[in-house]
Amino acid sequence: MCRGPELRTSRLRLRRWTAADRAPFAAINADPEVTRYLLGPIGADASDAIIERIEAGFEKNGFGFWAVDYVGVAPLIGMVGISYPGFTAHFTPCVEIGWRLARRYWRQGLASEAARAALAFGFNELGLSEIVAFTAALNEPSQGLMRHLGMRRDPKDDFAMPMVPEGHPLRPHRLFRLANPSIHEDG
């Protein structure tokens, strides 16, 4: 397995996944609060399949959703990273940023800290011109983080998530965009 990039912040280490991450990640994915805007909790097999898809993405693309360790506090508190979305929409192909942290690590600035490292990698190392983020219209906490990261929403970009059944309250999604600051200048 290719080791791939590892990112560090003042409190966090973003790294590739290991077998030891499977059980704690399954626990995160089994939490109804964590998965509230993701169609609900999933079992260990489905959680393991996410890790396998992420690792396959790292092998193919050289980036993905990193496993996040809170250095000196806790191993594997969740995942944060960038990836190609697994569906087609009016804004794809693109690279998205996303996050999922264990509930006990919410509201400590950790998702923001890790997301900024992932954005910097995407812009500075990969030279991406733009990174997007999307979430259910009901998910105000994630939208707040997107705004905090400097991402902008145009309501014309909102869409119906094709991976959510029609009529489901989580189907309406909001899209946020962030241009690479070294390429795009806000006139």
LINTA-V915396 format. One record per residue. PHI is phi as a letter, one per 40 degrees, with the letter a starting at -180 (* if undefined). Layout:
phi=PHI
phi=PHI
//
This chain:
phi=*
phi=c
phi=c
phi=g
phi=c
phi=b
phi=b
phi=b
phi=b
phi=c
phi=b
phi=b
phi=b
phi=b
phi=a
phi=c
phi=c
phi=b
phi=d
phi=c
phi=c
phi=c
phi=c
phi=c
phi=c
phi=c
phi=c
phi=c
phi=c
phi=c
phi=c
phi=c
phi=c
phi=c
phi=c
phi=d
phi=b
phi=b
phi=g
phi=g
phi=c
phi=b
phi=c
phi=c
phi=c
phi=c
phi=c
phi=c
phi=c
phi=c
phi=d
phi=c
phi=c
phi=c
phi=c
phi=c
phi=c
phi=c
phi=c
phi=c
phi=b
phi=g
phi=a
phi=i
phi=c
phi=c
phi=c
phi=b
phi=b
phi=c
phi=d
phi=g
phi=b
phi=a
phi=c
phi=f
phi=c
phi=i
phi=b
phi=a
phi=i
phi=b
phi=a
phi=c
phi=c
phi=c
phi=a
phi=b
phi=a
phi=c
phi=b
phi=c
phi=c
phi=a
phi=b
phi=b
phi=b
phi=a
phi=a
phi=a
phi=b
phi=d
phi=d
phi=c
phi=b
phi=c
phi=f
phi=b
phi=g
phi=c
phi=c
phi=c
phi=c
phi=c
phi=c
phi=c
phi=c
phi=c
phi=c
phi=c
phi=c
phi=c
phi=c
phi=c
phi=c
phi=c
phi=g
phi=c
phi=c
phi=a
phi=b
phi=b
phi=a
phi=a
phi=a
phi=d
phi=d
phi=c
phi=c
phi=c
phi=d
phi=c
phi=c
phi=c
phi=c
phi=d
phi=c
phi=d
phi=c
phi=g
phi=c
phi=b
phi=b
phi=b
phi=d
phi=c
phi=c
phi=d
phi=a
phi=c
phi=c
phi=c
phi=c
phi=b
phi=d
phi=d
phi=g
phi=c
phi=c
phi=c
phi=c
phi=c
phi=b
phi=b
phi=b
phi=b
phi=b
phi=b
phi=c
phi=c
phi=c
phi=c
phi=b
phi=b
phi=b
phi=c
phi=d
//
